Amino acid sequence: MNIRVLEVLAALVCFVIFVLLLVMLPDLMAGMEGLAYVAALVVFISSLGIAGYLIDRMIV
C-alpha cells in the first residue's frame, strides 16, 4: 500500500477516535470534564505518534 495513503488513513482514524472521545469522556467522567478533554487530547496525540512510528518502521 502507498505510504501516503496509509498516513492519511491513520490520521483519519485517529481523528475519529479523538472526536468520539471528546463526545463520550465528559459524560463518563462527570465532574471532571476538564480532565476528560485533556485525556482525549493525550490519547489523540499518542495514537498519532504510535501510528507515525509504526508507519516509519514499515518504510525502513
C-alpha positions as CSV (number, residue, x, y, z in Angstrom):
1,M,0.0,0.0,0.0
2,N,1.2,3.5,-0.7
3,I,2.7,5.1,2.4
4,R,0.9,8.4,1.8
5,V,-2.5,6.7,1.7
6,L,-1.6,4.8,4.8
7,E,-0.7,8.1,6.6
8,V,-3.9,9.7,5.6
9,L,-5.9,6.7,6.7
10,A,-4.1,6.6,10.1
11,A,-4.7,10.4,10.6
12,L,-8.4,10.0,9.8
13,V,-8.8,7.1,12.2
14,C,-7.0,9.0,14.9
15,F,-9.3,12.0,14.3
16,V,-12.4,9.8,14.5
17,I,-11.2,8.4,17.8
18,F,-10.5,11.9,19.1
19,V,-14.0,13.1,18.2
20,L,-15.6,10.0,19.8
21,L,-13.5,10.6,23.0
22,L,-14.5,14.2,23.1
23,V,-18.1,13.2,23.0
24,M,-18.0,10.2,25.3
25,L,-15.4,11.0,28.0
26,P,-17.1,14.1,29.6
27,D,-20.3,12.0,30.1
28,L,-18.3,9.2,31.6
29,M,-16.2,11.4,33.8
30,A,-18.9,13.6,35.3
31,G,-17.5,16.3,37.5
32,M,-14.1,16.1,35.8
33,E,-14.8,17.4,32.4
34,G,-11.6,19.3,32.1
35,L,-9.6,16.2,32.8
36,A,-11.7,14.3,30.2
37,Y,-10.8,16.8,27.5
38,V,-7.1,16.6,28.4
39,A,-7.3,12.8,28.4
40,A,-8.9,12.8,24.9
41,L,-6.1,15.1,23.7
42,V,-3.4,12.9,25.2
43,V,-4.9,9.8,23.6
44,F,-5.2,11.5,20.2
45,I,-1.5,12.7,20.3
46,S,-0.3,9.3,21.5
47,S,-2.3,7.5,18.8
48,L,-0.9,9.8,16.1
49,G,2.6,9.3,17.4
50,I,2.3,5.5,17.5
51,A,0.8,5.4,14.0
52,G,3.6,7.6,12.7
53,Y,6.2,5.4,14.4
54,L,4.7,2.2,13.0
55,I,4.5,3.6,9.5
56,D,8.1,4.8,9.7
57,R,9.1,1.3,10.8
58,M,7.4,-0.1,7.7
59,I,9.4,2.2,5.4
60,V,12.8,1.0,6.8
